[in-house]
């Protein structure tokens, strides 16, 4: 039974007890916490006017277990008025050491890809769906993505990009709420957080699968052109 069904059944149970005049509820604290999360609206994200404010709000984040193994938070880099924003899945080893996104071999390939379509790193904003390195560079887990989501959303609101390019399957799935394979998602415009989104392959994947570089190049050309009205 999935979580949403469990919560729905728990909510029905509580409603029935209320109609019967029963005030005590049998169940664990975890059940109650899940129910409260489901029926109570989440606290709204504060309004920010700069990325510095978002970073200050984030602090030395310990909201998920990734914080225990990190060296540095990798918040993001680039101008606040960037027209295009790139979002990957999470920092790797070199990013964790330097505190900057995409500075390893995949970052060098990303720089080359940007140059191929007339862009420079200094013109775009680059971030990840999680700000701390997952152990062994594994995919971020659902609860880790959820813990970092408010920071990513705040970054997007401050930057207000004309377009977002997600890099790799985890980033596309997290932003679009889709579980479709990358072969189906890449190159197709969608929308998330009020911004047009174009998924493409992660540079690390392209290093392993160089025959896919032509597809990624086509995606970046479409990104620069922008979505068709």
C-alpha atoms as one frame of an Amber mdcrd trajectory, in Angstrom:
protein
   0.000   0.000   0.000   1.447   3.356  -0.967   1.766   6.342   1.365  -1.076
   8.326  -0.188  -3.496   5.437   0.273  -2.374   4.932   3.892  -2.911   8.625
   4.603  -6.322   8.596   2.933  -7.413   5.617   5.044  -6.068   7.246   8.209
  -7.925  10.455   7.388 -11.159   8.524   6.811 -10.652   6.729  10.119 -10.176
   9.984  11.987 -13.224  11.535  10.333 -15.339   8.531  11.300 -14.128   8.705
  14.914 -14.963  12.394  15.000 -18.523  11.749  13.792 -18.898   9.135  16.534
 -17.681  11.589  19.168 -14.466   9.705  19.874 -11.633  12.020  20.848  -8.780
   9.534  21.341  -6.899   8.191  18.358  -5.024   4.886  18.212  -1.861   5.070
  16.168   1.786   5.907  16.313   3.295   9.368  16.448   4.675   8.706  12.983
   1.145   8.102  11.684  -0.025  11.364  13.204   2.950  13.259  11.791   2.241
  11.860   8.329  -1.408  12.810   8.620  -0.593  16.352   9.713   1.808  16.738
   6.797  -0.913  15.541   4.446  -3.819  17.655   5.685  -2.046  20.812   6.849
  -0.643  23.167   4.205   3.120  23.532   4.208   4.547  26.793   5.450   4.959
  29.164   2.507   8.474  29.825   1.266   9.601  33.299   2.398   9.859  35.931
  -0.322  13.424  36.788  -1.267  14.883  39.508  -3.453  18.408  38.088  -3.765
  20.230  34.783  -3.852  22.285  35.953  -0.870  19.069  36.009   1.169  18.213
  32.482   0.019  21.695  31.263   0.987  21.396  32.916   4.386  18.000  31.264
   4.908  19.539  27.902   4.039  22.315  28.328   6.600  24.413  25.262   7.410
  21.502  23.049   6.486  20.928  19.784   8.389  17.448  19.068   7.030  18.408
  15.642   5.649  21.059  12.989   6.200  23.237  14.212   3.313  24.507  16.982
   5.581  26.379  14.429   7.699  28.725  13.408   4.892  29.337  16.650   3.057
  32.390  18.872   3.013  30.694  21.934   1.529  27.196  22.967   0.551  27.054
  23.458  -3.215  24.470  26.205  -3.462  24.865  27.224  -7.116  26.721  29.707
  -9.267  25.936  32.334 -11.856  24.262  35.721 -12.239  20.939  36.496 -10.595
  19.565  37.789 -13.893  20.546  34.703 -15.920  18.206  34.041 -18.835  18.883
  30.288 -18.676  19.188  28.083 -15.605  20.691  24.588 -15.596  19.687  22.124
 -12.886  21.548  18.874 -12.287  21.010  16.144  -9.723  23.682  16.685  -7.064
  27.321  17.546  -6.379  30.118  15.103  -7.085  33.436  14.697  -5.293  35.162
  17.773  -6.746  32.056  19.902  -6.313  31.851  18.789  -2.686  35.459  19.861
  -2.130  35.181  23.225  -3.886  31.594  24.167  -3.065  30.840  24.924  -6.731
  28.609  23.037  -9.193  29.922  21.193 -12.249  33.667  21.689 -11.774  34.760
  18.122 -12.491  35.031  16.343 -15.860  31.275  16.666 -16.414  31.595  20.398
 -15.763  34.306  20.755 -18.366  32.090  19.021 -20.891  29.192  21.293 -19.915
  31.412  24.325 -20.564  32.236  22.945 -24.014  28.564  22.291 -24.719  27.683
  25.848 -23.733  30.407  27.254 -25.963  29.095  25.184 -28.888  25.792  27.081
 -28.750  27.297  30.494 -28.076  26.969  30.576 -24.291  29.483  31.045 -21.479
  29.227  29.715 -17.951  29.225  33.306 -16.685  25.937  33.902 -18.521  23.918
  31.035 -17.015  22.969  29.927 -13.522  23.856  26.372 -12.518  22.411  24.514
  -9.537  21.367  21.026  -8.428  18.212  19.537  -6.961  20.191  18.676  -3.820
  22.949  20.865  -2.430  25.039  18.165  -0.700  26.830  15.219  -2.276  24.982
  11.873  -2.110  27.263   9.039  -0.934  29.045   7.372  -3.816  27.370   9.786
  -6.237  24.138   7.787  -6.040  20.864   9.347  -7.159  19.287  11.634  -4.551
  16.511   9.986  -2.578  12.960  11.306  -2.428  13.248  12.725   1.080  16.553
  14.414   0.216  15.055  16.070  -2.845  12.053  17.183  -0.782  14.297  18.704
   1.896  16.160  20.787  -0.698  13.140  21.673  -2.821  12.315  24.973  -1.048
  15.826  26.276  -1.699  15.685  25.370  -5.375  12.260  26.957  -5.742  13.514
  30.118  -4.040  16.487  30.245  -6.414  14.183  29.943  -9.421  11.911  32.712
  -8.112  14.811  35.118  -7.571  16.465  34.384 -10.915  13.190  34.220 -12.892
  14.880  32.561 -15.881  13.314  32.491 -19.312  14.039  28.754 -19.466  15.362
  25.898 -17.348  17.399  22.993 -18.703  17.448  19.912 -16.499  20.531  17.731
 -16.792  19.859  14.032 -16.391  16.987  11.822 -15.315  16.855  12.583 -11.550
  16.662  16.334 -12.138  13.999  15.973 -14.842  11.929  13.619 -12.705  12.216
  15.831  -9.626  11.284  19.041 -11.413   8.594  17.678 -13.724   7.094  15.055
 -11.402   7.519  12.478 -14.174   8.939   8.977 -14.197   9.250   8.755 -17.995
  12.606   7.584 -19.389  15.082  10.247 -20.468  14.826   9.131 -24.069  11.216
  10.281 -24.025  11.714  13.434 -21.939  14.791  14.920 -23.594  14.227  17.617
 -26.147  10.567  18.051 -25.177   9.440  21.319 -23.632   7.422  21.119 -20.415
   6.711  23.590 -17.660   7.544  23.680 -13.934   7.625  26.428 -11.309   6.082
  28.726 -13.896   9.075  28.381 -16.242   9.523  26.477 -19.541  11.693  23.405
 -18.927  13.732  21.432 -21.458  15.369  18.202 -20.237  18.566  16.855 -21.748
  21.229  14.307 -20.866  23.629  14.878 -17.994  27.210  15.598 -19.105  28.428
  12.658 -16.990  26.176  10.375 -19.044  27.561  11.883 -22.240  31.104  11.113
 -21.090  30.047   7.454 -20.824  27.857   7.537 -23.934  29.500   9.891 -26.445
  27.111   8.840 -29.219  24.368  10.791 -27.390  26.272  14.092 -27.613  24.595
  15.006 -30.902  21.179  14.738 -29.260  22.278  16.907 -26.341  23.708  19.459
 -28.774  20.348  19.606 -30.563  18.635  20.103 -27.200  20.898  23.024 -26.293
  20.292  24.662 -29.656  16.551  24.404 -28.960  17.151  25.788 -25.472  18.889
  28.885 -26.802  16.118  29.395 -29.346  13.461  29.049 -26.651  10.104  27.263
 -26.633   7.851  27.584 -29.661   4.968  29.962 -28.819
